[in-house]
Amino acid sequence: QVQLVESGGGLVQAGGSLRLSCIVSRRTLSTYAMGWFRRAPGKEREFVGVTTWSGESTYFADSVKGRFTISRDIVKNTVYLQMNSLKPEDTAVYYCYAYLKPTMKSWDDYWGQGTRVTVSS
């Protein structure tokens, strides 16, 4: 069973930084992309950013461009979301996402359980 395990959420003041981590619980055959979505209170889940596992392409929502970056550690099977210059409107539950192919299974979408980020003004 593949699991995405997030960590790094918490409470931070506006203007501060946080780094979220997401590790894939077991070695997979192939990973195409990993990234992050978020759901703010009372809103739909929205795209934050994604990177191809090769590192060739990275995309971000306009709302976080220039403030958030994504990196990955292939050896640790981990993706990171570095969030700088945080704003109160970044307050949300952040979900790790991966499109990958576990051994003996098909390509599929996988989601983490979510980690809460609260930015105080």
Rosetta constraint file for C-alpha pairs under 8 A:
AtomPair CA 1 CA 26 HARMONIC 7.88 0.50
AtomPair CA 2 CA 24 HARMONIC 6.85 0.50
AtomPair CA 2 CA 25 HARMONIC 5.84 0.50
AtomPair CA 2 CA 26 HARMONIC 6.08 0.50
AtomPair CA 2 CA 102 HARMONIC 7.27 0.50
AtomPair CA 2 CA 110 HARMONIC 7.96 0.50
AtomPair CA 3 CA 24 HARMONIC 5.83 0.50
AtomPair CA 3 CA 25 HARMONIC 5.05 0.50
AtomPair CA 3 CA 26 HARMONIC 7.46 0.50
AtomPair CA 3 CA 110 HARMONIC 7.58 0.50
AtomPair CA 3 CA 111 HARMONIC 7.68 0.50
AtomPair CA 3 CA 112 HARMONIC 6.87 0.50
AtomPair CA 4 CA 22 HARMONIC 6.22 0.50
AtomPair CA 4 CA 23 HARMONIC 5.65 0.50
AtomPair CA 4 CA 24 HARMONIC 4.74 0.50
AtomPair CA 4 CA 25 HARMONIC 6.03 0.50
AtomPair CA 4 CA 96 HARMONIC 6.87 0.50
AtomPair CA 4 CA 97 HARMONIC 7.71 0.50
AtomPair CA 4 CA 110 HARMONIC 7.26 0.50
AtomPair CA 4 CA 111 HARMONIC 6.23 0.50
AtomPair CA 4 CA 112 HARMONIC 4.59 0.50
AtomPair CA 4 CA 113 HARMONIC 7.52 0.50
AtomPair CA 5 CA 21 HARMONIC 8.00 0.50
AtomPair CA 5 CA 22 HARMONIC 5.33 0.50
AtomPair CA 5 CA 23 HARMONIC 5.33 0.50
AtomPair CA 5 CA 24 HARMONIC 6.56 0.50
AtomPair CA 5 CA 25 HARMONIC 6.97 0.50
AtomPair CA 5 CA 96 HARMONIC 7.91 0.50
AtomPair CA 5 CA 112 HARMONIC 5.73 0.50
AtomPair CA 5 CA 113 HARMONIC 7.08 0.50
AtomPair CA 6 CA 20 HARMONIC 6.96 0.50
AtomPair CA 6 CA 21 HARMONIC 5.45 0.50
AtomPair CA 6 CA 22 HARMONIC 4.29 0.50
AtomPair CA 6 CA 23 HARMONIC 6.63 0.50
AtomPair CA 6 CA 95 HARMONIC 7.70 0.50
AtomPair CA 6 CA 96 HARMONIC 6.73 0.50
AtomPair CA 6 CA 112 HARMONIC 6.44 0.50
AtomPair CA 6 CA 113 HARMONIC 7.25 0.50
AtomPair CA 6 CA 114 HARMONIC 6.60 0.50
AtomPair CA 6 CA 115 HARMONIC 6.33 0.50
AtomPair CA 7 CA 20 HARMONIC 5.74 0.50
AtomPair CA 7 CA 21 HARMONIC 5.25 0.50
AtomPair CA 7 CA 22 HARMONIC 6.52 0.50
AtomPair CA 7 CA 115 HARMONIC 6.43 0.50
AtomPair CA 8 CA 18 HARMONIC 7.07 0.50
AtomPair CA 8 CA 19 HARMONIC 5.89 0.50
AtomPair CA 8 CA 20 HARMONIC 4.48 0.50
AtomPair CA 8 CA 21 HARMONIC 6.14 0.50
AtomPair CA 8 CA 115 HARMONIC 7.35 0.50
AtomPair CA 9 CA 18 HARMONIC 7.21 0.50
AtomPair CA 9 CA 19 HARMONIC 7.58 0.50
AtomPair CA 9 CA 20 HARMONIC 6.24 0.50
AtomPair CA 9 CA 115 HARMONIC 5.34 0.50
AtomPair CA 9 CA 116 HARMONIC 5.22 0.50
AtomPair CA 9 CA 117 HARMONIC 4.96 0.50
AtomPair CA 9 CA 118 HARMONIC 7.99 0.50
AtomPair CA 10 CA 116 HARMONIC 6.17 0.50
AtomPair CA 10 CA 117 HARMONIC 5.01 0.50
AtomPair CA 10 CA 118 HARMONIC 6.13 0.50
AtomPair CA 11 CA 117 HARMONIC 6.09 0.50
AtomPair CA 11 CA 118 HARMONIC 4.73 0.50
AtomPair CA 11 CA 119 HARMONIC 5.92 0.50
AtomPair CA 11 CA 120 HARMONIC 7.34 0.50
AtomPair CA 12 CA 16 HARMONIC 6.11 0.50
AtomPair CA 12 CA 17 HARMONIC 7.22 0.50
AtomPair CA 12 CA 18 HARMONIC 7.60 0.50
AtomPair CA 12 CA 117 HARMONIC 7.84 0.50
AtomPair CA 12 CA 118 HARMONIC 6.31 0.50
AtomPair CA 12 CA 119 HARMONIC 5.01 0.50
AtomPair CA 12 CA 120 HARMONIC 6.27 0.50
AtomPair CA 13 CA 86 HARMONIC 7.62 0.50
AtomPair CA 13 CA 119 HARMONIC 5.34 0.50
AtomPair CA 13 CA 120 HARMONIC 4.76 0.50
AtomPair CA 13 CA 121 HARMONIC 6.20 0.50
AtomPair CA 14 CA 85 HARMONIC 6.96 0.50
AtomPair CA 14 CA 86 HARMONIC 5.30 0.50
AtomPair CA 14 CA 87 HARMONIC 5.02 0.50
AtomPair CA 14 CA 88 HARMONIC 6.23 0.50
AtomPair CA 14 CA 119 HARMONIC 5.67 0.50
AtomPair CA 14 CA 120 HARMONIC 5.66 0.50
AtomPair CA 14 CA 121 HARMONIC 5.30 0.50
AtomPair CA 15 CA 84 HARMONIC 7.06 0.50
AtomPair CA 15 CA 85 HARMONIC 4.18 0.50
AtomPair CA 15 CA 86 HARMONIC 4.87 0.50
AtomPair CA 15 CA 87 HARMONIC 6.38 0.50
AtomPair CA 16 CA 84 HARMONIC 6.16 0.50
AtomPair CA 16 CA 85 HARMONIC 5.47 0.50
AtomPair CA 16 CA 86 HARMONIC 5.51 0.50
AtomPair CA 17 CA 82 HARMONIC 7.45 0.50
AtomPair CA 17 CA 83 HARMONIC 5.39 0.50
AtomPair CA 17 CA 84 HARMONIC 4.41 0.50
AtomPair CA 17 CA 85 HARMONIC 6.22 0.50
AtomPair CA 17 CA 86 HARMONIC 6.17 0.50
AtomPair CA 18 CA 82 HARMONIC 6.17 0.50
AtomPair CA 18 CA 83 HARMONIC 5.26 0.50
AtomPair CA 18 CA 84 HARMONIC 6.76 0.50
AtomPair CA 19 CA 80 HARMONIC 6.72 0.50
AtomPair CA 19 CA 81 HARMONIC 5.55 0.50
AtomPair CA 19 CA 82 HARMONIC 4.43 0.50
AtomPair CA 19 CA 83 HARMONIC 5.93 0.50
AtomPair CA 20 CA 80 HARMONIC 5.52 0.50
AtomPair CA 20 CA 81 HARMONIC 4.99 0.50
AtomPair CA 20 CA 82 HARMONIC 6.47 0.50
AtomPair CA 20 CA 83 HARMONIC 7.97 0.50
AtomPair CA 21 CA 78 HARMONIC 6.80 0.50
AtomPair CA 21 CA 79 HARMONIC 5.90 0.50
AtomPair CA 21 CA 80 HARMONIC 4.55 0.50
AtomPair CA 21 CA 81 HARMONIC 6.50 0.50
AtomPair CA 22 CA 78 HARMONIC 5.42 0.50
AtomPair CA 22 CA 79 HARMONIC 5.28 0.50
AtomPair CA 22 CA 80 HARMONIC 6.32 0.50
AtomPair CA 22 CA 96 HARMONIC 6.28 0.50
AtomPair CA 22 CA 112 HARMONIC 7.91 0.50
AtomPair CA 23 CA 76 HARMONIC 7.40 0.50
AtomPair CA 23 CA 77 HARMONIC 5.79 0.50
AtomPair CA 23 CA 78 HARMONIC 4.28 0.50
AtomPair CA 23 CA 79 HARMONIC 6.56 0.50
AtomPair CA 24 CA 77 HARMONIC 5.77 0.50
AtomPair CA 24 CA 78 HARMONIC 6.39 0.50
AtomPair CA 27 CA 77 HARMONIC 7.53 0.50
AtomPair CA 27 CA 102 HARMONIC 7.60 0.50
AtomPair CA 28 CA 100 HARMONIC 7.32 0.50
AtomPair CA 28 CA 101 HARMONIC 6.29 0.50
AtomPair CA 28 CA 102 HARMONIC 4.47 0.50
AtomPair CA 28 CA 103 HARMONIC 5.84 0.50
AtomPair CA 29 CA 100 HARMONIC 7.87 0.50
AtomPair CA 29 CA 101 HARMONIC 5.76 0.50
AtomPair CA 29 CA 102 HARMONIC 5.21 0.50
AtomPair CA 29 CA 103 HARMONIC 5.06 0.50
AtomPair CA 30 CA 100 HARMONIC 5.73 0.50
AtomPair CA 30 CA 101 HARMONIC 5.14 0.50
AtomPair CA 30 CA 102 HARMONIC 6.80 0.50
AtomPair CA 31 CA 53 HARMONIC 6.15 0.50
AtomPair CA 31 CA 98 HARMONIC 7.45 0.50
AtomPair CA 31 CA 99 HARMONIC 6.26 0.50
AtomPair CA 31 CA 100 HARMONIC 4.19 0.50
AtomPair CA 31 CA 101 HARMONIC 6.22 0.50
AtomPair CA 32 CA 52 HARMONIC 5.72 0.50
AtomPair CA 32 CA 53 HARMONIC 5.34 0.50
AtomPair CA 32 CA 54 HARMONIC 7.64 0.50
AtomPair CA 32 CA 98 HARMONIC 7.69 0.50
AtomPair CA 32 CA 99 HARMONIC 5.70 0.50
AtomPair CA 32 CA 100 HARMONIC 5.65 0.50
AtomPair CA 33 CA 50 HARMONIC 6.81 0.50
AtomPair CA 33 CA 51 HARMONIC 5.59 0.50
AtomPair CA 33 CA 52 HARMONIC 4.14 0.50
AtomPair CA 33 CA 53 HARMONIC 4.99 0.50
AtomPair CA 33 CA 98 HARMONIC 5.70 0.50
AtomPair CA 33 CA 99 HARMONIC 5.36 0.50
AtomPair CA 33 CA 100 HARMONIC 7.09 0.50
AtomPair CA 34 CA 50 HARMONIC 5.66 0.50
AtomPair CA 34 CA 51 HARMONIC 5.66 0.50
AtomPair CA 34 CA 52 HARMONIC 6.47 0.50
AtomPair CA 34 CA 53 HARMONIC 6.72 0.50
AtomPair CA 34 CA 79 HARMONIC 6.87 0.50
AtomPair CA 34 CA 96 HARMONIC 7.41 0.50
AtomPair CA 34 CA 97 HARMONIC 5.49 0.50
AtomPair CA 34 CA 98 HARMONIC 4.23 0.50
AtomPair CA 34 CA 99 HARMONIC 6.41 0.50
AtomPair CA 35 CA 48 HARMONIC 7.63 0.50
AtomPair CA 35 CA 49 HARMONIC 5.51 0.50
AtomPair CA 35 CA 50 HARMONIC 3.84 0.50
AtomPair CA 35 CA 51 HARMONIC 5.98 0.50
AtomPair CA 35 CA 70 HARMONIC 7.59 0.50
AtomPair CA 35 CA 79 HARMONIC 7.32 0.50
AtomPair CA 35 CA 96 HARMONIC 5.87 0.50
AtomPair CA 35 CA 97 HARMONIC 5.11 0.50
AtomPair CA 35 CA 98 HARMONIC 6.40 0.50
AtomPair CA 36 CA 47 HARMONIC 6.68 0.50
AtomPair CA 36 CA 48 HARMONIC 5.41 0.50
AtomPair CA 36 CA 49 HARMONIC 5.41 0.50
AtomPair CA 36 CA 50 HARMONIC 6.24 0.50
AtomPair CA 36 CA 81 HARMONIC 7.61 0.50
AtomPair CA 36 CA 94 HARMONIC 6.68 0.50
AtomPair CA 36 CA 95 HARMONIC 5.56 0.50
AtomPair CA 36 CA 96 HARMONIC 4.68 0.50
AtomPair CA 36 CA 97 HARMONIC 5.59 0.50
AtomPair CA 37 CA 45 HARMONIC 6.59 0.50
AtomPair CA 37 CA 46 HARMONIC 5.48 0.50
AtomPair CA 37 CA 47 HARMONIC 4.49 0.50
AtomPair CA 37 CA 48 HARMONIC 4.89 0.50
AtomPair CA 37 CA 49 HARMONIC 6.99 0.50
AtomPair CA 37 CA 94 HARMONIC 5.77 0.50
AtomPair CA 37 CA 95 HARMONIC 5.14 0.50
AtomPair CA 37 CA 96 HARMONIC 6.53 0.50
AtomPair CA 37 CA 97 HARMONIC 7.15 0.50
AtomPair CA 38 CA 45 HARMONIC 5.37 0.50
AtomPair CA 38 CA 46 HARMONIC 5.41 0.50
AtomPair CA 38 CA 47 HARMONIC 6.56 0.50
AtomPair CA 38 CA 48 HARMONIC 6.63 0.50
AtomPair CA 38 CA 92 HARMONIC 5.88 0.50
AtomPair CA 38 CA 93 HARMONIC 5.43 0.50
AtomPair CA 38 CA 94 HARMONIC 4.25 0.50
AtomPair CA 38 CA 95 HARMONIC 5.72 0.50
AtomPair CA 39 CA 43 HARMONIC 6.19 0.50
AtomPair CA 39 CA 44 HARMONIC 5.84 0.50
AtomPair CA 39 CA 45 HARMONIC 4.21 0.50
AtomPair CA 39 CA 46 HARMONIC 6.22 0.50
AtomPair CA 39 CA 92 HARMONIC 5.19 0.50
AtomPair CA 39 CA 93 HARMONIC 5.29 0.50
AtomPair CA 39 CA 94 HARMONIC 6.58 0.50
AtomPair CA 40 CA 44 HARMONIC 7.21 0.50
AtomPair CA 40 CA 45 HARMONIC 7.25 0.50
AtomPair CA 40 CA 90 HARMONIC 7.68 0.50
AtomPair CA 40 CA 91 HARMONIC 6.15 0.50
AtomPair CA 40 CA 92 HARMONIC 4.04 0.50
AtomPair CA 40 CA 93 HARMONIC 6.37 0.50
AtomPair CA 41 CA 92 HARMONIC 6.52 0.50
AtomPair CA 47 CA 60 HARMONIC 7.79 0.50
AtomPair CA 47 CA 61 HARMONIC 6.39 0.50
AtomPair CA 48 CA 60 HARMONIC 5.70 0.50
AtomPair CA 48 CA 61 HARMONIC 5.19 0.50
AtomPair CA 48 CA 64 HARMONIC 7.06 0.50
AtomPair CA 49 CA 58 HARMONIC 7.25 0.50
AtomPair CA 49 CA 59 HARMONIC 5.38 0.50
AtomPair CA 49 CA 60 HARMONIC 4.11 0.50
AtomPair CA 49 CA 61 HARMONIC 6.13 0.50
AtomPair CA 49 CA 70 HARMONIC 7.30 0.50
AtomPair CA 50 CA 58 HARMONIC 5.65 0.50
AtomPair CA 50 CA 59 HARMONIC 5.42 0.50
AtomPair CA 50 CA 60 HARMONIC 6.64 0.50
AtomPair CA 50 CA 70 HARMONIC 7.24 0.50
AtomPair CA 51 CA 55 HARMONIC 6.22 0.50
AtomPair CA 51 CA 56 HARMONIC 7.75 0.50
AtomPair CA 51 CA 57 HARMONIC 5.75 0.50
AtomPair CA 51 CA 58 HARMONIC 4.25 0.50
AtomPair CA 51 CA 59 HARMONIC 6.49 0.50
AtomPair CA 51 CA 70 HARMONIC 6.89 0.50
AtomPair CA 51 CA 71 HARMONIC 7.72 0.50
AtomPair CA 52 CA 56 HARMONIC 6.32 0.50
AtomPair CA 52 CA 57 HARMONIC 5.60 0.50
AtomPair CA 52 CA 58 HARMONIC 6.53 0.50
AtomPair CA 53 CA 72 HARMONIC 7.55 0.50
AtomPair CA 53 CA 74 HARMONIC 7.96 0.50
AtomPair CA 55 CA 72 HARMONIC 7.99 0.50
AtomPair CA 58 CA 70 HARMONIC 7.65 0.50
AtomPair CA 60 CA 64 HARMONIC 6.62 0.50
AtomPair CA 60 CA 65 HARMONIC 5.85 0.50
AtomPair CA 61 CA 65 HARMONIC 6.28 0.50
AtomPair CA 64 CA 68 HARMONIC 5.65 0.50
AtomPair CA 67 CA 83 HARMONIC 6.16 0.50
AtomPair CA 67 CA 84 HARMONIC 5.12 0.50
AtomPair CA 67 CA 85 HARMONIC 6.08 0.50
AtomPair CA 67 CA 86 HARMONIC 7.70 0.50
AtomPair CA 68 CA 81 HARMONIC 6.79 0.50
AtomPair CA 68 CA 82 HARMONIC 5.48 0.50
AtomPair CA 68 CA 83 HARMONIC 4.52 0.50
AtomPair CA 68 CA 84 HARMONIC 6.00 0.50
AtomPair CA 69 CA 81 HARMONIC 5.84 0.50
AtomPair CA 69 CA 82 HARMONIC 5.17 0.50
AtomPair CA 69 CA 83 HARMONIC 6.72 0.50
AtomPair CA 70 CA 79 HARMONIC 7.08 0.50
AtomPair CA 70 CA 80 HARMONIC 5.56 0.50
AtomPair CA 70 CA 81 HARMONIC 4.76 0.50
AtomPair CA 70 CA 82 HARMONIC 6.29 0.50
AtomPair CA 71 CA 79 HARMONIC 5.78 0.50
AtomPair CA 71 CA 80 HARMONIC 5.24 0.50
AtomPair CA 71 CA 81 HARMONIC 6.78 0.50
AtomPair CA 72 CA 77 HARMONIC 7.49 0.50
AtomPair CA 72 CA 78 HARMONIC 5.61 0.50
AtomPair CA 72 CA 79 HARMONIC 4.16 0.50
AtomPair CA 72 CA 80 HARMONIC 5.94 0.50
AtomPair CA 73 CA 77 HARMONIC 5.83 0.50
AtomPair CA 73 CA 78 HARMONIC 5.22 0.50
AtomPair CA 73 CA 79 HARMONIC 6.31 0.50
AtomPair CA 74 CA 78 HARMONIC 6.64 0.50
AtomPair CA 86 CA 90 HARMONIC 6.46 0.50
AtomPair CA 86 CA 119 HARMONIC 6.77 0.50
AtomPair CA 87 CA 91 HARMONIC 7.56 0.50
AtomPair CA 87 CA 119 HARMONIC 6.17 0.50
AtomPair CA 87 CA 120 HARMONIC 7.84 0.50
AtomPair CA 87 CA 121 HARMONIC 7.56 0.50
AtomPair CA 88 CA 118 HARMONIC 7.37 0.50
AtomPair CA 88 CA 119 HARMONIC 4.71 0.50
AtomPair CA 88 CA 120 HARMONIC 5.73 0.50
AtomPair CA 88 CA 121 HARMONIC 5.95 0.50
AtomPair CA 89 CA 119 HARMONIC 7.57 0.50
AtomPair CA 90 CA 117 HARMONIC 7.61 0.50
AtomPair CA 90 CA 118 HARMONIC 7.50 0.50
AtomPair CA 90 CA 119 HARMONIC 6.69 0.50
AtomPair CA 91 CA 116 HARMONIC 7.82 0.50
AtomPair CA 91 CA 117 HARMONIC 5.42 0.50
AtomPair CA 91 CA 118 HARMONIC 4.60 0.50
AtomPair CA 91 CA 119 HARMONIC 5.41 0.50
AtomPair CA 92 CA 116 HARMONIC 6.03 0.50
AtomPair CA 92 CA 117 HARMONIC 5.52 0.50
AtomPair CA 92 CA 118 HARMONIC 6.63 0.50
AtomPair CA 93 CA 114 HARMONIC 5.79 0.50
AtomPair CA 93 CA 115 HARMONIC 5.38 0.50
AtomPair CA 93 CA 116 HARMONIC 4.26 0.50
AtomPair CA 93 CA 117 HARMONIC 5.98 0.50
AtomPair CA 94 CA 114 HARMONIC 5.26 0.50
AtomPair CA 94 CA 115 HARMONIC 5.26 0.50
AtomPair CA 94 CA 116 HARMONIC 6.12 0.50
AtomPair CA 94 CA 117 HARMONIC 7.05 0.50
AtomPair CA 95 CA 111 HARMONIC 6.69 0.50
AtomPair CA 95 CA 112 HARMONIC 5.60 0.50
AtomPair CA 95 CA 113 HARMONIC 6.57 0.50
AtomPair CA 95 CA 114 HARMONIC 4.42 0.50
AtomPair CA 95 CA 115 HARMONIC 6.60 0.50
AtomPair CA 96 CA 111 HARMONIC 5.71 0.50
AtomPair CA 96 CA 112 HARMONIC 5.02 0.50
AtomPair CA 96 CA 113 HARMONIC 7.81 0.50
AtomPair CA 96 CA 114 HARMONIC 6.89 0.50
AtomPair CA 97 CA 109 HARMONIC 7.21 0.50
AtomPair CA 97 CA 110 HARMONIC 5.73 0.50
AtomPair CA 97 CA 111 HARMONIC 4.74 0.50
AtomPair CA 97 CA 112 HARMONIC 6.53 0.50
AtomPair CA 98 CA 109 HARMONIC 5.85 0.50
AtomPair CA 98 CA 110 HARMONIC 5.15 0.50
AtomPair CA 98 CA 111 HARMONIC 6.57 0.50
AtomPair CA 99 CA 107 HARMONIC 6.81 0.50
AtomPair CA 99 CA 108 HARMONIC 5.60 0.50
AtomPair CA 99 CA 109 HARMONIC 4.67 0.50
AtomPair CA 99 CA 110 HARMONIC 6.27 0.50
AtomPair CA 100 CA 107 HARMONIC 5.36 0.50
AtomPair CA 100 CA 108 HARMONIC 5.79 0.50
AtomPair CA 100 CA 109 HARMONIC 6.73 0.50
AtomPair CA 100 CA 110 HARMONIC 7.58 0.50
AtomPair CA 101 CA 105 HARMONIC 6.19 0.50
AtomPair CA 101 CA 106 HARMONIC 5.46 0.50
AtomPair CA 101 CA 107 HARMONIC 4.27 0.50
AtomPair CA 101 CA 108 HARMONIC 6.41 0.50
AtomPair CA 102 CA 106 HARMONIC 6.95 0.50
AtomPair CA 102 CA 107 HARMONIC 7.37 0.50
